Amino acid sequence: MSDPHRVTDEGFLEYTRQQKCAVCLSPAPNDPHHLTSRGAGGSDLTAIPMCRDCHRCYHDLGHNAFQNHRSIDLWKHCILST
């Protein structure tokens, strides 16, 4: 059974792909990065646009280290703060 609180929205993900990277501002297309992972029950509405380089760096460093390294609060770029 799926989580009733998890929103799946392919239209929003496509919109996110067409935005500039929330971190380095590189132009679209970009990857939607879920701030709360789908595996942890995260909603598509927690996705922000990230270029491949920033997305890869995020996953290499981890959430806190990436935010410290880039001096950024990724949740400020998310339409849904949970």
PAKOLTOR-286227 format. One record per residue: residue in one letter; z negated, x, y of N, C-alpha, C in turn. Coordinates in nm, 3 decimals, decimal comma, padded with zeros to 5 digits. Each point is the difference from the previous one (the first is absolute). Example, Ala and Ser with C-alpha at 12.3 -4.5 7.8 and 13.67 -1.06 7.14 Angstrom:
PAKOLTOR-286227
+----+---------+---------+---------+---------+---------+---------+---------+---------+---------+
! aa !    n_pz !    n_px !    n_py !   ca_pz !   ca_px !   ca_py !    c_pz !    c_px !    c_py !
+----+---------+---------+---------+---------+---------+---------+---------+---------+---------+
!  a ! -00,780 !  01,319 ! -00,569 !  00,000 ! -00,089 !  00,119 !  00,000 !  00,090 !  00,120 !
!  s !  00,072 ! -00,035 !  00,105 ! -00,006 !  00,082 !  00,119 ! -00,073 ! -00,077 !  00,109 !
+----+---------+---------+---------+---------+---------+---------+---------+---------+---------+
//
This chain:
PAKOLTOR-286227
+----+---------+---------+---------+---------+---------+---------+---------+---------+---------+
! aa !    n_pz !    n_px !    n_py !   ca_pz !   ca_px !   ca_py !    c_pz !    c_px !    c_py !
+----+---------+---------+---------+---------+---------+---------+---------+---------+---------+
!  m !  00,000 !  00,084 ! -00,118 !  00,000 ! -00,084 !  00,118 !  00,000 !  00,089 !  00,124 !
!  s !  00,078 ! -00,037 !  00,102 !  00,006 !  00,081 !  00,121 ! -00,118 ! -00,033 !  00,092 !
!  d ! -00,031 !  00,095 !  00,085 ! -00,109 ! -00,016 !  00,097 !  00,044 ! -00,097 !  00,108 !
!  p ! -00,075 ! -00,108 !  00,023 !  00,041 ! -00,098 !  00,100 ! -00,008 !  00,053 !  00,143 !
!  h ! -00,071 !  00,112 !  00,023 ! -00,014 !  00,057 !  00,133 !  00,111 !  00,101 !  00,032 !
!  r !  00,073 !  00,041 ! -00,102 !  00,106 !  00,100 !  00,018 !  00,128 ! -00,070 !  00,045 !
!  v !  00,050 !  00,039 !  00,113 !  00,123 ! -00,057 !  00,054 !  00,117 !  00,090 ! -00,038 !
!  t !  00,102 ! -00,058 ! -00,061 !  00,123 !  00,070 ! -00,031 !  00,106 ! -00,054 !  00,095 !
!  d !  00,061 !  00,089 !  00,077 !  00,096 ! -00,045 !  00,101 !  00,112 !  00,103 !  00,013 !
!  e !  00,106 ! -00,018 ! -00,077 !  00,112 !  00,094 !  00,000 !  00,068 !  00,005 !  00,138 !
!  g !  00,001 ! -00,112 !  00,069 !  00,056 ! -00,002 !  00,135 ! -00,076 !  00,091 !  00,095 !
!  f ! -00,133 ! -00,001 ! -00,011 ! -00,081 !  00,088 !  00,084 !  00,023 !  00,146 ! -00,037 !
!  l !  00,012 !  00,028 ! -00,129 !  00,025 !  00,138 ! -00,044 !  00,135 !  00,049 !  00,053 !
!  e !  00,100 ! -00,086 ! -00,001 !  00,132 !  00,038 !  00,053 ! -00,010 !  00,024 !  00,151 !
!  y ! -00,075 ! -00,084 !  00,069 ! -00,022 !  00,020 !  00,143 ! -00,068 !  00,136 !  00,023 !
!  t ! -00,100 !  00,031 ! -00,082 ! -00,073 !  00,126 !  00,012 !  00,093 !  00,119 ! -00,021 !
!  r !  00,090 ! -00,010 ! -00,097 !  00,096 !  00,108 ! -00,026 !  00,088 !  00,029 !  00,122 !
!  q !  00,021 ! -00,099 !  00,083 !  00,090 !  00,014 !  00,115 ! -00,071 !  00,046 !  00,128 !
!  q ! -00,129 !  00,035 ! -00,012 ! -00,077 !  00,046 !  00,116 ! -00,011 !  00,152 ! -00,001 !
!  k ! -00,027 !  00,059 !  00,116 ! -00,021 !  00,144 !  00,007 ! -00,132 !  00,035 ! -00,069 !
!  c ! -00,011 !  00,123 ! -00,045 ! -00,120 !  00,048 ! -00,069 ! -00,121 ! -00,016 !  00,092 !
!  a ! -00,107 ! -00,059 ! -00,051 ! -00,122 ! -00,022 !  00,078 ! -00,070 !  00,132 !  00,033 !
!  v !  00,034 !  00,107 ! -00,071 ! -00,068 !  00,128 !  00,018 !  00,080 !  00,093 !  00,093 !
!  c !  00,125 !  00,029 ! -00,036 !  00,079 !  00,099 !  00,075 !  00,111 ! -00,063 !  00,083 !
!  l !  00,015 ! -00,132 ! -00,011 !  00,099 ! -00,076 !  00,076 !  00,145 !  00,028 ! -00,038 !
!  s !  00,023 !  00,056 ! -00,119 !  00,139 !  00,021 ! -00,043 !  00,067 ! -00,136 ! -00,019 !
!  p !  00,132 ! -00,006 !  00,025 !  00,070 ! -00,128 ! -00,005 !  00,010 ! -00,056 ! -00,142 !
!  a !  00,029 ! -00,130 ! -00,005 !  00,020 ! -00,071 ! -00,127 !  00,126 !  00,053 ! -00,068 !
!  p !  00,012 ! -00,022 ! -00,131 ! -00,093 ! -00,074 ! -00,085 ! -00,119 !  00,086 ! -00,043 !
!  n ! -00,111 ! -00,067 ! -00,027 ! -00,121 !  00,067 ! -00,044 ! -00,062 ! -00,076 ! -00,118 !
!  d ! -00,097 !  00,062 ! -00,064 ! -00,068 ! -00,060 ! -00,113 ! -00,115 ! -00,089 !  00,047 !
!  p ! -00,018 ! -00,118 ! -00,061 ! -00,121 ! -00,075 !  00,026 ! -00,116 !  00,065 ! -00,077 !
!  h ! -00,103 !  00,038 !  00,069 ! -00,118 !  00,058 ! -00,065 ! -00,113 ! -00,102 !  00,008 !
!  h ! -00,054 ! -00,037 ! -00,116 ! -00,109 ! -00,097 ! -00,006 ! -00,134 !  00,071 !  00,024 !
!  l ! -00,069 ! -00,037 !  00,107 ! -00,130 !  00,062 !  00,030 ! -00,103 ! -00,038 ! -00,104 !
!  t !  00,007 ! -00,121 ! -00,053 ! -00,076 ! -00,038 ! -00,118 !  00,103 ! -00,015 ! -00,111 !
!  s ! -00,007 !  00,086 ! -00,099 !  00,105 !  00,004 ! -00,102 !  00,014 ! -00,133 ! -00,073 !
!  r !  00,120 ! -00,023 ! -00,049 !  00,025 ! -00,121 ! -00,079 ! -00,090 ! -00,003 ! -00,123 !
!  g ! -00,021 !  00,116 ! -00,060 ! -00,085 !  00,008 ! -00,119 ! -00,144 ! -00,037 !  00,028 !
!  a ! -00,042 !  00,019 !  00,125 ! -00,136 ! -00,037 !  00,040 ! -00,004 ! -00,141 !  00,058 !
!  g !  00,109 ! -00,075 ! -00,019 !  00,005 ! -00,137 !  00,048 !  00,046 ! -00,013 !  00,143 !
!  g !  00,057 !  00,106 !  00,056 !  00,043 ! -00,001 !  00,139 !  00,117 ! -00,094 !  00,024 !
!  s !  00,005 ! -00,052 !  00,119 !  00,105 ! -00,090 !  00,044 !  00,117 !  00,079 !  00,057 !
!  d !  00,120 ! -00,056 ! -00,010 !  00,114 !  00,063 !  00,065 ! -00,021 !  00,007 !  00,151 !
!  l ! -00,087 ! -00,085 !  00,053 ! -00,026 !  00,001 !  00,143 ! -00,083 !  00,119 !  00,045 !
!  t ! -00,044 !  00,084 ! -00,095 ! -00,068 !  00,125 !  00,035 !  00,098 !  00,118 ! -00,001 !
!  a !  00,129 ! -00,029 ! -00,006 !  00,102 !  00,107 ! -00,002 !  00,036 !  00,042 !  00,141 !
!  i !  00,014 !  00,130 !  00,018 !  00,048 !  00,056 !  00,127 !  00,119 !  00,091 ! -00,032 !
!  p !  00,090 !  00,020 !  00,096 !  00,115 !  00,087 ! -00,026 ! -00,039 !  00,148 !  00,006 !
!  m !  00,045 !  00,073 ! -00,100 ! -00,020 !  00,145 ! -00,004 !  00,128 !  00,066 ! -00,048 !
!  c !  00,042 !  00,106 !  00,069 !  00,115 !  00,076 ! -00,048 ! -00,039 !  00,069 ! -00,131 !
!  r !  00,100 !  00,048 ! -00,073 ! -00,027 !  00,064 ! -00,129 ! -00,094 !  00,118 !  00,013 !
!  d !  00,020 !  00,084 !  00,103 ! -00,086 !  00,118 !  00,015 ! -00,145 ! -00,038 !  00,025 !
!  c ! -00,023 ! -00,094 !  00,091 ! -00,138 ! -00,044 !  00,028 ! -00,060 ! -00,070 ! -00,122 !
!  h !  00,081 ! -00,082 ! -00,067 ! -00,048 ! -00,073 ! -00,119 ! -00,041 !  00,097 ! -00,110 !
!  r !  00,082 !  00,100 ! -00,023 ! -00,030 !  00,102 ! -00,102 ! -00,127 !  00,076 !  00,039 !
!  c ! -00,010 !  00,040 !  00,126 ! -00,118 !  00,073 !  00,048 ! -00,126 ! -00,085 ! -00,015 !
!  y !  00,010 ! -00,130 !  00,029 ! -00,113 ! -00,091 ! -00,016 ! -00,051 !  00,004 ! -00,144 !
!  h !  00,091 ! -00,014 ! -00,094 ! -00,041 ! -00,004 ! -00,141 ! -00,046 !  00,137 ! -00,050 !
!  d !  00,052 !  00,106 !  00,057 ! -00,047 !  00,135 ! -00,037 ! -00,141 !  00,026 !  00,050 !
!  l ! -00,028 ! -00,042 !  00,124 ! -00,131 !  00,030 !  00,062 ! -00,107 ! -00,105 ! -00,029 !
!  g !  00,041 ! -00,125 ! -00,015 ! -00,096 ! -00,110 ! -00,011 ! -00,023 ! -00,062 !  00,137 !
!  h ! -00,053 ! -00,120 !  00,001 ! -00,012 ! -00,081 !  00,122 ! -00,078 !  00,070 !  00,111 !
!  n ! -00,123 !  00,037 ! -00,026 ! -00,085 !  00,058 !  00,105 !  00,053 !  00,134 !  00,050 !
!  a !  00,039 !  00,088 ! -00,091 !  00,051 !  00,131 !  00,040 !  00,128 ! -00,015 !  00,081 !
!  f !  00,087 ! -00,093 ! -00,040 !  00,125 ! -00,022 !  00,075 ! -00,031 ! -00,048 !  00,141 !
!  q ! -00,088 ! -00,097 !  00,013 ! -00,035 ! -00,051 !  00,133 ! -00,061 !  00,109 !  00,087 !
!  n ! -00,086 !  00,082 ! -00,057 ! -00,058 !  00,111 !  00,075 !  00,106 !  00,102 !  00,039 !
!  h !  00,088 !  00,034 ! -00,094 !  00,107 !  00,097 !  00,024 !  00,094 ! -00,047 !  00,112 !
!  r !  00,031 ! -00,129 !  00,002 !  00,094 ! -00,056 !  00,098 ! -00,070 ! -00,063 !  00,120 !
!  s ! -00,132 ! -00,001 !  00,002 ! -00,078 ! -00,062 !  00,109 !  00,050 ! -00,142 !  00,029 !
!  i ! -00,001 ! -00,082 ! -00,107 !  00,052 ! -00,136 !  00,010 ! -00,089 ! -00,095 ! -00,080 !
!  d ! -00,011 ! -00,122 !  00,049 ! -00,066 ! -00,108 ! -00,074 !  00,111 ! -00,093 ! -00,046 !
!  l !  00,037 !  00,009 ! -00,126 !  00,113 ! -00,077 ! -00,050 ! -00,022 ! -00,151 !  00,009 !
!  w ! -00,122 ! -00,045 ! -00,008 ! -00,027 ! -00,143 !  00,007 !  00,040 ! -00,058 !  00,135 !
!  k !  00,004 !  00,082 !  00,105 !  00,042 ! -00,051 !  00,130 !  00,148 ! -00,039 !  00,001 !
!  h !  00,075 !  00,046 ! -00,100 !  00,143 ! -00,030 ! -00,010 !  00,027 ! -00,114 ! -00,097 !
!  c ! -00,104 ! -00,060 ! -00,050 !  00,012 ! -00,105 ! -00,101 ! -00,026 ! -00,136 !  00,063 !
!  i !  00,079 ! -00,100 ! -00,035 ! -00,020 ! -00,133 !  00,057 ! -00,119 ! -00,072 ! -00,063 !
!  l ! -00,040 !  00,044 ! -00,118 ! -00,111 ! -00,064 ! -00,070 ! -00,110 !  00,101 ! -00,025 !
!  s ! -00,109 ! -00,009 !  00,070 ! -00,115 !  00,087 ! -00,023 ! -00,100 ! -00,075 ! -00,087 !
!  t ! -00,034 !  00,063 ! -00,112 ! -00,093 ! -00,067 ! -00,092 ! -00,131 !  00,077 ! -00,007 !
+----+---------+---------+---------+---------+---------+---------+---------+---------+---------+
//
